[in-house]
Amino acid sequence: MSRIAWFLPLALLGWSAGCTFGSDPVPDGGPDAFDASDASDASDASDASDGSDASDGSDGDDPGVRQLEASALLGAGGFFGISGRVLGQAGGLGAGAFGVGAHYADLDGVIGGDRQAGRLYLFAGGAVPDSLAGALQILEPPDGALLGGFAYTLGNPCDPDGDGQLELPVASHLWSESVQVSAVGRVSVFWADAQGAWDLTRVTQHGLSPGLRQRSDVLGQTVLCADVDGDGYDDLLAGGQNAGPDDTGLVAIFRGSAAGLPATEDQTLVPPLAVNRQYLGASILWSDLTGDGLPDLAVGGWGLVRDQEAAGPHTGGVLVWAGGADWSAGPGHMLFPPGGDAEIGFGTALALAEAGGQRFLLVGAPDFGAQVGPPVVPPIGAVFVYRLEAGGFPQAHEQVLVPPAGFLDVGFGASFAFSPDHLGPGAGALLAGMKDADASPELVGTGVVVVYPLDGAAGRFGEASGLLLSPAPLGMDGFGQLVLPLGDLTGDGLQDFAVGIPTHIEGDFETGQQTGGIVIFH
């Protein structure tokens, strides 16, 4: 019997003013840092009066509040739950299928075995799986390359050769071509047969050309597939945050054609300033961000030099290559955090929120609020919210979301997703993970997810309404490292979601087995 409870009521715990899990105050980021503790546009959850205490499921009498159940799906080791993606109807798996990665999983299915190559487990939509035995298919690196990190990142299914079938890109960001050139990274593409099923005998590998390859490139840390050049064939894009001649980070583009995808890149996107430690490619997003009807490519780099000026600090930023423009000329737009010189990791994560005809770009900055010292102050983290409208790319943020007071250095801003039905039909919320947070003074490092409801009338996210926990939180679970919208698994017309617990251990902390897992809320 798993120590995680199955199908228990949603653990949405309330809190009140002054309730914290530590004695440290919200930090002052220093005179040249944007200080969310007193900013008028930062959501300070520490004094909110509308926290919901639903830990006993007593909200059931309110027909306007969605009642969620939580079920845990445990893995077989290898950090199961590190990644995930909804696959739509690709792979012949039926509508609503989804995949969950375990990038150190053993090829023999043995927890902690010595053949740790990584695995991707594929599940059918329309039902909540209760064990790994429910996986319809398991994908592995075809050459069995060990310790490559297979399935650390999953790309979206796409059609690079224009045959009407959808292929699946899966990254191995730690793959090594030799002992000397380690963690260079690559992307494996699983091609579909005539019936749409992924043919395990037809897998192609894609990486940087020899002149660009260096150790620790981690190509494939981010993966995207889209027709970026408008020729009717989807292109493969892979980010490598340590890659490039100057270690700036880059995005490699492999252009689709009737012949498929090339083994090495056709083009690379790099920062205008050739300075290392910029980490471009840490996050990636493809959508219309400028309101002109054409999709744009946004790429985050959590160490990008502010304004791309040689003397600037490494604040982090987002570079945007506009749809319909000549990308060889460089990014058409750049976005950097407001004020100061603080290196806050802006651009670590990117996401979109869409509801009621409103669209928002969300940018994570997990080092927000940090001060190098003296005294040394740990970060609180932040999510910057930008409203997307017609008339150009936004430069001014709409608001800054920060965690409830007392949560320090917990990874806030590194993982988040918008759930359109989290609080009920049409009542969406941003779910922001804090994988290193404590559920209580006794439960250390369980991980917590903060819930920020979207106020449609005001067009803003409200103050945090509560803390979402695993049904039975355990120390060092890493709950919130992955936040994954899943679509409607149960047929009630509302979208469900999963939260990863990739470092979950079954049994005693010292002698138990690291299974990993996800918690599915439905």
C-alpha positions as CSV (number, residue, x, y, z in Angstrom):
1,M,0.0,0.0,0.0
2,S,1.4,3.3,-1.0
3,R,1.9,5.8,1.8
4,I,0.3,8.4,-0.5
5,A,-3.5,8.4,0.0
6,W,-5.6,7.6,-3.1
7,F,-8.7,9.6,-4.2
8,L,-8.8,11.8,-1.1
9,P,-10.4,15.2,-1.1
10,L,-8.4,18.1,-2.4
11,A,-5.9,19.4,0.2
12,L,-6.4,23.2,-0.3
13,L,-5.2,24.5,3.0
14,G,-6.1,28.0,4.3
15,W,-3.8,30.3,6.1
16,S,-4.2,33.6,7.9
17,A,-2.3,36.8,8.4
18,G,1.1,36.2,10.0
19,C,1.0,32.4,9.5
20,T,4.4,31.3,8.1
21,F,6.5,28.3,8.0
22,G,9.7,30.1,9.1
23,S,10.8,33.1,11.1
24,D,12.4,35.1,8.3
25,P,10.6,38.1,7.1
26,V,10.0,38.9,3.4
27,P,13.4,40.0,2.3
28,D,14.4,43.5,1.2
29,G,16.2,43.0,-2.2
30,G,18.5,46.0,-1.6
31,P,18.3,49.5,-2.9
32,D,18.6,48.6,-6.6
33,A,16.2,45.6,-6.6
34,F,12.5,45.6,-7.3
35,D,11.1,45.0,-3.8
36,A,7.8,43.1,-3.9
37,S,7.3,43.4,-0.1
38,D,6.1,46.9,-0.5
39,A,5.3,47.2,-4.2
40,S,1.7,48.3,-5.0
41,D,1.4,45.8,-7.8
42,A,2.7,42.8,-6.1
43,S,0.2,40.3,-4.7
44,D,1.2,39.9,-1.0
45,A,-0.7,36.8,0.2
46,S,0.3,37.2,3.8
47,D,-2.6,39.5,4.6
48,A,-5.3,37.8,2.5
49,S,-8.6,37.3,4.2
50,D,-10.2,34.9,1.7
51,G,-8.0,31.8,2.2
52,S,-10.1,28.6,1.8
53,D,-9.8,25.9,4.3
54,A,-10.8,22.8,2.4
55,S,-8.5,20.3,4.0
56,D,-11.5,18.3,5.3
57,G,-13.5,18.6,2.1
58,S,-16.2,20.7,3.8
59,D,-16.7,22.9,0.8
60,G,-19.0,20.4,-0.7
61,D,-22.2,22.3,0.1
62,D,-21.2,25.2,-2.2
63,P,-22.4,24.3,-5.7
64,G,-20.2,27.1,-7.1
65,V,-16.9,25.7,-5.9
66,R,-15.4,22.8,-7.9
67,Q,-14.7,19.7,-5.8
68,L,-11.5,18.0,-6.7
69,E,-10.2,14.5,-5.9
70,A,-6.5,13.6,-5.9
71,S,-5.0,10.3,-6.9
72,A,-1.3,9.4,-6.9
73,L,0.4,7.6,-9.7
74,L,3.8,6.3,-8.5
75,G,6.7,5.5,-10.8
76,A,9.4,2.9,-10.9
77,G,12.3,5.2,-10.0
78,G,14.3,7.5,-12.3
79,F,12.5,10.7,-11.1
80,F,9.2,9.7,-12.7
81,G,7.2,13.0,-12.9
82,I,10.1,15.2,-13.9
83,S,8.3,16.0,-17.2
84,G,4.9,15.6,-18.9
85,R,2.9,16.6,-21.9
86,V,-0.6,16.2,-23.3
87,L,-0.3,14.5,-26.7
88,G,-3.8,15.1,-28.1
89,Q,-4.6,12.2,-30.5
90,A,-1.0,11.6,-31.6
91,G,0.7,8.1,-31.6
92,G,-2.5,6.2,-32.2
93,L,-3.2,6.4,-28.4
94,G,-6.6,8.0,-28.7
95,A,-7.9,11.5,-27.7
96,G,-6.4,13.1,-24.6
97,A,-3.4,10.8,-24.2
98,F,-0.5,12.1,-22.2
99,G,3.1,11.2,-21.4
100,V,5.2,11.3,-18.2
101,G,9.0,11.2,-18.2
102,A,11.5,9.6,-15.9
103,H,14.9,10.7,-17.2
104,Y,16.9,8.3,-15.0
105,A,14.6,5.2,-15.3
106,D,16.2,1.8,-15.6
107,L,15.7,0.0,-18.9
108,D,14.8,-3.2,-17.0
109,G,12.2,-1.4,-14.9
110,V,14.2,-2.0,-11.7
111,I,14.2,0.9,-9.2
112,G,17.7,2.1,-8.8
113,G,19.1,-0.4,-11.4
114,D,22.3,0.1,-13.3
115,R,20.8,0.7,-16.7
116,Q,19.6,4.2,-16.1
117,A,18.8,5.5,-19.6
118,G,15.4,7.1,-19.1
119,R,11.9,6.2,-20.1
120,L,8.7,7.9,-21.3
121,Y,5.4,6.4,-20.2
122,L,2.4,7.0,-22.4
123,F,-1.2,6.9,-21.0
124,A,-4.6,7.0,-22.6
125,G,-6.9,10.0,-22.1
126,G,-10.4,9.7,-20.7
127,A,-9.4,7.9,-17.4
128,V,-7.2,8.4,-14.4
129,P,-4.4,5.7,-14.4
130,D,-3.8,4.0,-11.1
131,S,-0.5,2.3,-11.8
132,L,2.3,2.2,-14.4
133,A,0.7,-1.0,-15.7
134,G,-1.9,1.3,-17.2
135,A,0.7,2.7,-19.6
136,L,-0.2,2.0,-23.2
137,Q,3.3,2.3,-24.5
138,I,6.8,2.9,-23.1
139,L,9.4,4.7,-25.1
140,E,13.2,4.4,-24.5
141,P,16.3,5.7,-26.3
142,P,16.7,3.2,-29.2
143,D,20.4,2.9,-28.7
144,G,20.1,2.4,-24.9
145,A,22.5,5.3,-24.2
146,L,22.9,5.4,-20.4
147,L,22.7,8.5,-18.2
148,G,21.6,10.6,-21.1
149,G,18.5,12.0,-19.4
150,F,16.0,10.6,-22.0
151,A,12.5,12.2,-21.5
152,Y,13.8,15.1,-19.3
153,T,11.9,17.2,-21.8
154,L,9.1,16.3,-24.2
155,G,8.3,18.2,-27.4
156,N,4.8,18.6,-28.8
157,P,3.7,16.1,-31.4
158,C,4.1,17.6,-34.9
159,D,4.4,16.8,-38.6
160,P,7.9,17.7,-40.0
161,D,7.5,15.8,-43.2
162,G,4.0,16.8,-44.1
163,D,2.5,13.3,-44.4
164,G,-0.4,14.0,-42.1
165,Q,1.0,11.9,-39.2
166,L,2.3,13.3,-36.0
167,E,5.9,12.6,-34.8
168,L,7.1,12.9,-31.2
169,P,10.4,14.7,-30.2
170,V,11.9,13.5,-26.9
171,A,15.1,15.1,-25.5
172,S,18.1,13.6,-23.8
173,H,19.7,16.8,-22.5
174,L,22.6,14.9,-20.8
175,W,23.5,12.6,-23.8
176,S,27.2,12.3,-24.4
177,E,28.9,11.6,-27.6
178,S,32.2,10.7,-25.8
179,V,33.8,10.8,-22.4
180,Q,35.5,14.1,-23.5
181,V,32.3,15.7,-24.8
182,S,29.7,15.0,-22.0
183,A,26.2,16.3,-21.6
184,V,26.1,17.7,-25.1
185,G,22.5,16.7,-25.5
186,R,20.3,15.5,-28.4
187,V,16.7,15.1,-29.5
188,S,15.2,11.8,-30.6
189,V,12.2,12.0,-32.9
190,F,9.9,9.0,-33.0
191,W,8.2,8.8,-36.4
192,A,4.6,7.6,-37.0
193,D,3.7,4.7,-39.3
194,A,0.8,4.8,-41.8
195,Q,-1.7,4.2,-39.0
196,G,-0.3,7.0,-36.9
197,A,1.4,4.8,-34.3
198,W,5.0,5.6,-33.3
199,D,7.3,3.2,-35.0
200,L,10.0,2.2,-32.6
201,T,12.2,1.0,-35.5
202,R,12.2,4.5,-37.0
203,V,13.8,7.0,-34.7
204,T,16.1,9.8,-35.9
205,Q,18.6,11.7,-33.8
206,H,19.2,15.5,-33.9
207,G,22.0,17.5,-32.4
208,L,24.4,20.4,-32.9
209,S,26.9,20.2,-35.7
210,P,30.5,19.2,-34.7
211,G,31.8,22.8,-34.9
212,L,29.3,23.9,-32.2
213,R,29.4,20.9,-29.9
214,Q,30.9,21.4,-26.5
215,R,30.6,19.6,-23.2
216,S,27.6,20.6,-21.0
217,D,25.7,22.2,-23.9
218,V,22.5,20.4,-22.6
219,L,20.8,20.7,-25.9
220,G,17.2,19.6,-25.5
221,Q,16.6,21.3,-22.2
222,T,13.7,22.9,-24.0
223,V,12.0,21.5,-27.1
224,L,9.3,22.9,-29.4
225,C,8.0,21.9,-32.8
226,A,6.2,24.4,-35.0
227,D,6.2,25.7,-38.6
228,V,8.3,28.7,-37.8
229,D,9.1,29.6,-41.5
230,G,5.6,29.1,-42.9
231,D,6.5,26.5,-45.5
232,G,3.9,23.9,-44.5
233,Y,6.4,21.7,-42.7
234,D,6.9,21.8,-38.9
235,D,10.4,22.6,-37.7
236,L,12.2,21.2,-34.6
237,L,13.6,23.7,-32.1
238,A,15.8,22.7,-29.2
239,G,17.3,25.0,-26.6
240,G,20.7,24.5,-25.0
241,Q,21.3,27.0,-22.3
242,N,25.1,26.4,-22.1
243,A,25.7,25.9,-25.9
244,G,27.2,28.3,-28.4
245,P,30.7,29.5,-29.2
246,D,30.6,31.9,-26.3
247,D,28.5,29.7,-24.1
248,T,25.7,32.2,-24.4
249,G,23.0,29.6,-24.8
250,L,21.1,29.1,-28.1
251,V,18.1,27.7,-29.9
252,A,18.9,25.3,-32.7
253,I,16.4,25.1,-35.6
254,F,16.1,21.9,-37.6
255,R,13.9,22.7,-40.6
256,G,11.2,20.2,-41.7
257,S,10.8,19.1,-45.3
258,A,9.3,16.2,-47.3
259,A,12.5,14.3,-46.5
260,G,12.1,14.8,-42.8
261,L,14.5,16.6,-40.4
262,P,18.3,17.1,-40.8
263,A,20.6,15.5,-38.3
264,T,22.2,18.9,-37.5
265,E,20.9,22.4,-37.2
266,D,20.0,24.7,-40.1
267,Q,20.1,27.8,-38.0
268,T,20.8,29.0,-34.5
269,L,19.3,31.8,-32.5
270,V,21.7,33.5,-30.1
271,P,21.7,36.7,-28.0
272,P,22.8,39.9,-29.8
273,L,25.6,40.2,-27.1
274,A,28.2,37.5,-27.2
275,V,28.8,37.1,-23.5
276,N,28.7,33.8,-21.6
277,R,26.5,32.9,-18.7
278,Q,23.3,34.1,-20.3
279,Y,21.6,30.7,-20.5
280,L,19.4,31.4,-23.5
281,G,17.1,28.4,-24.2
282,A,16.1,27.8,-20.6
283,S,12.5,28.4,-21.6
284,I,10.6,28.6,-24.9
285,L,7.1,29.6,-26.1
286,W,5.4,29.9,-29.5
287,S,2.3,32.1,-29.7
288,D,1.1,35.5,-31.0
289,L,2.6,37.8,-28.5
290,T,2.4,41.1,-30.4
291,G,-1.3,41.0,-31.4
292,D,-0.7,41.0,-35.2
293,G,-2.2,37.5,-35.8
294,L,1.2,35.9,-36.4
295,P,2.8,33.5,-33.9
296,D,6.1,34.7,-32.4
297,L,8.9,32.8,-30.7
298,A,9.8,33.8,-27.1
299,V,13.0,32.4,-25.6
300,G,14.0,32.9,-22.0
301,G,17.5,33.1,-20.7
302,W,17.8,33.4,-16.9
303,G,21.2,35.1,-17.2
304,L,20.6,37.4,-20.2
305,V,22.5,40.6,-19.8
306,R,20.1,43.5,-19.2
307,D,19.3,45.4,-22.4
308,Q,22.1,43.5,-24.1
309,E,24.6,46.2,-23.1
310,A,28.1,45.0,-22.5
311,A,28.3,46.6,-19.0
312,G,24.9,45.4,-18.0
313,P,24.1,42.9,-15.2
314,H,22.8,39.3,-15.8
315,T,19.3,40.0,-14.7
316,G,17.8,37.4,-17.1
317,G,15.3,38.3,-19.8
318,V,13.2,37.1,-22.7
319,L,14.1,37.5,-26.4
320,V,11.3,37.5,-29.0
321,W,11.7,36.7,-32.7
322,A,8.6,38.0,-34.4
323,G,6.5,36.0,-36.8
324,G,7.0,37.0,-40.4
325,A,10.3,38.8,-39.7
326,D,13.8,37.9,-40.8
327,W,15.2,36.0,-37.8
328,S,18.8,36.2,-39.0
329,A,18.6,39.9,-38.1
330,G,18.2,39.0,-34.4
331,P,15.3,39.3,-32.0
332,G,12.7,42.0,-32.7
333,H,11.8,42.5,-29.1
334,M,13.5,42.1,-25.7
335,L,11.9,42.0,-22.3
336,F,13.9,42.6,-19.1
337,P,12.7,42.9,-15.4
338,P,11.9,46.4,-14.2
339,G,14.4,48.4,-12.1
340,G,17.7,47.7,-10.5
341,D,20.6,45.5,-11.3
342,A,19.6,42.4,-9.4
343,E,20.2,39.0,-11.0
344,I,16.8,37.5,-10.4
345,G,16.7,34.6,-12.9
346,F,14.0,36.4,-15.0
347,G,13.0,34.1,-17.9
348,T,13.6,30.8,-16.1
349,A,10.0,29.7,-17.0
350,L,7.4,31.0,-19.5
351,A,3.7,30.3,-19.8
352,L,0.5,31.7,-21.2
353,A,-2.8,32.3,-19.4
354,E,-5.9,32.6,-21.5
355,A,-9.5,33.2,-20.2
356,G,-12.5,35.3,-21.0
357,G,-10.8,36.8,-24.1
358,Q,-7.8,37.9,-22.1
359,R,-4.3,36.7,-22.6
360,F,-1.3,37.0,-20.3
361,L,2.4,36.2,-20.6
362,L,3.8,34.8,-17.4
363,V,7.6,35.0,-16.7
364,G,9.2,33.3,-13.8
365,A,12.0,34.8,-11.7
366,P,12.9,32.4,-8.9
367,D,15.8,34.5,-7.6
368,F,13.7,37.6,-7.1
369,G,14.3,39.3,-3.8
370,A,17.7,37.8,-3.2
371,Q,20.5,39.9,-1.8
372,V,24.1,38.8,-2.1
373,G,24.9,40.7,1.1
374,P,26.1,41.4,3.6
375,P,23.8,40.2,5.0
376,V,22.9,37.4,2.6
377,V,19.1,37.3,2.0
378,P,17.6,34.3,0.2
379,P,15.2,34.9,-2.7
380,I,11.4,34.8,-2.4
381,G,10.8,34.3,-6.2
382,A,8.2,36.0,-8.4
383,V,6.0,35.5,-11.5
384,F,5.8,38.7,-13.6
385,V,2.4,39.1,-15.5
386,Y,2.2,40.9,-18.8
387,R,-1.1,41.6,-20.6
388,L,-1.1,40.7,-24.3
389,E,-3.1,43.0,-26.5
390,A,-3.1,44.2,-30.1
391,G,-0.6,47.0,-30.7
392,G,2.8,45.4,-30.0
393,F,4.8,43.5,-27.5
394,P,4.3,44.6,-23.9
395,Q,7.1,46.2,-21.9
396,A,5.4,47.1,-18.7
397,H,4.2,44.3,-16.4
398,E,0.6,44.2,-15.2
399,Q,1.5,42.8,-11.8
400,V,4.0,40.8,-9.8
401,L,2.9,37.6,-8.0
402,V,5.0,36.6,-5.0
403,P,4.4,33.7,-2.5
404,P,2.9,34.0,0.9
405,A,5.1,35.7,3.5
406,G,7.7,33.4,5.1
407,F,8.3,31.2,2.0
408,L,12.0,31.8,1.2
409,D,14.2,30.1,-1.4
410,V,11.6,27.5,-2.3
411,G,11.8,27.6,-6.1
412,F,8.8,29.9,-6.6
413,G,8.8,31.1,-10.2
414,A,10.5,28.0,-11.7
415,S,7.3,26.0,-12.5
416,F,3.7,27.1,-13.1
417,A,0.7,26.7,-15.3
418,F,-2.7,28.2,-15.8
419,S,-5.7,25.9,-15.1
420,P,-8.9,27.3,-16.7
421,D,-11.3,25.4,-14.5
422,H,-9.4,25.1,-11.2
423,L,-12.1,26.8,-9.1
424,G,-15.1,25.8,-11.3
425,P,-16.4,26.3,-14.8
426,G,-14.7,29.3,-16.3
427,A,-13.0,30.1,-13.0
428,G,-9.3,29.7,-13.8
429,A,-6.3,30.1,-11.6
430,L,-2.5,30.1,-11.8
431,L,-0.9,27.2,-10.1
432,A,2.7,28.1,-9.1
433,G,4.9,25.3,-7.7
434,M,7.3,25.7,-4.8
435,K,9.1,22.3,-4.9
436,D,11.3,23.1,-1.9
437,A,8.6,24.5,0.4
438,D,7.6,23.0,3.7
439,A,4.0,21.9,4.2
440,S,4.4,22.4,8.0
441,P,7.3,22.7,10.5
442,E,7.3,18.9,10.7
443,L,7.1,18.2,7.0
444,V,10.3,19.6,5.4
445,G,10.8,19.9,1.7
446,T,7.4,18.4,0.7
447,G,6.7,21.0,-1.9
448,V,3.6,23.2,-2.1
449,V,1.6,24.8,-5.0
450,V,0.2,28.3,-4.5
451,V,-3.2,29.1,-6.1
452,Y,-3.9,32.6,-7.6
453,P,-7.4,32.9,-9.0
454,L,-7.9,35.0,-12.1
455,D,-10.4,37.8,-11.5
456,G,-12.0,38.1,-15.0
457,A,-13.8,41.3,-14.2
458,A,-10.6,43.0,-13.1
459,G,-8.4,41.3,-15.6
460,R,-5.8,40.5,-12.9
461,F,-4.8,37.6,-10.8
462,G,-6.1,37.9,-7.2
463,E,-4.1,37.3,-4.1
464,A,-3.2,33.7,-3.3
465,S,-6.3,31.9,-2.1
466,G,-4.6,28.9,-0.6
467,L,-1.9,26.3,-0.7
468,L,-2.4,23.1,-2.7
469,L,-0.7,20.0,-1.1
470,S,-0.3,16.4,-2.0
471,P,-3.0,14.3,-0.3
472,A,-0.4,12.9,2.1
473,P,2.7,15.1,1.8
474,L,6.1,13.6,2.6
475,G,9.4,15.2,3.1
476,M,11.5,15.8,0.0
477,D,8.7,14.9,-2.4
478,G,9.4,17.9,-4.7
479,F,5.6,18.5,-5.1
480,G,5.3,21.3,-7.6
481,Q,8.4,20.7,-9.7
482,L,6.0,19.9,-12.5
483,V,2.6,21.5,-12.9
484,L,0.8,19.9,-15.9
485,P,-2.7,20.7,-17.3
486,L,-4.1,17.3,-18.6
487,G,-7.4,18.1,-20.3
488,D,-10.6,16.4,-19.2
489,L,-9.8,12.9,-18.0
490,T,-13.1,12.2,-16.3
491,G,-15.6,13.5,-18.8
492,D,-17.1,16.2,-16.6
493,G,-16.3,18.9,-19.0
494,L,-13.6,20.5,-16.8
495,Q,-9.9,20.3,-17.2
496,D,-7.8,18.2,-14.8
497,F,-4.2,18.7,-14.0
498,A,-1.2,16.8,-12.5
499,V,1.6,17.9,-10.1
500,G,4.9,16.1,-10.1
501,I,6.5,14.5,-7.1
502,P,9.7,13.2,-8.9
503,T,11.8,12.8,-5.7
504,H,9.1,10.9,-3.8
505,I,10.5,8.0,-1.7
506,E,8.4,5.0,-0.7
507,G,9.4,3.6,2.7
508,D,12.0,5.0,5.2
509,F,13.8,8.1,3.9
510,E,17.2,6.4,4.4
511,T,16.4,2.9,3.1
512,G,13.3,3.4,1.0
513,Q,13.0,3.5,-2.8
514,Q,12.9,6.6,-4.8
515,T,9.8,5.9,-7.0
516,G,8.8,9.4,-8.1
517,G,5.3,10.0,-9.1
518,I,2.5,12.5,-10.0
519,V,-0.6,13.5,-8.2
520,I,-3.6,13.8,-10.5
521,F,-6.3,16.3,-9.5
522,H,-9.7,15.7,-11.1
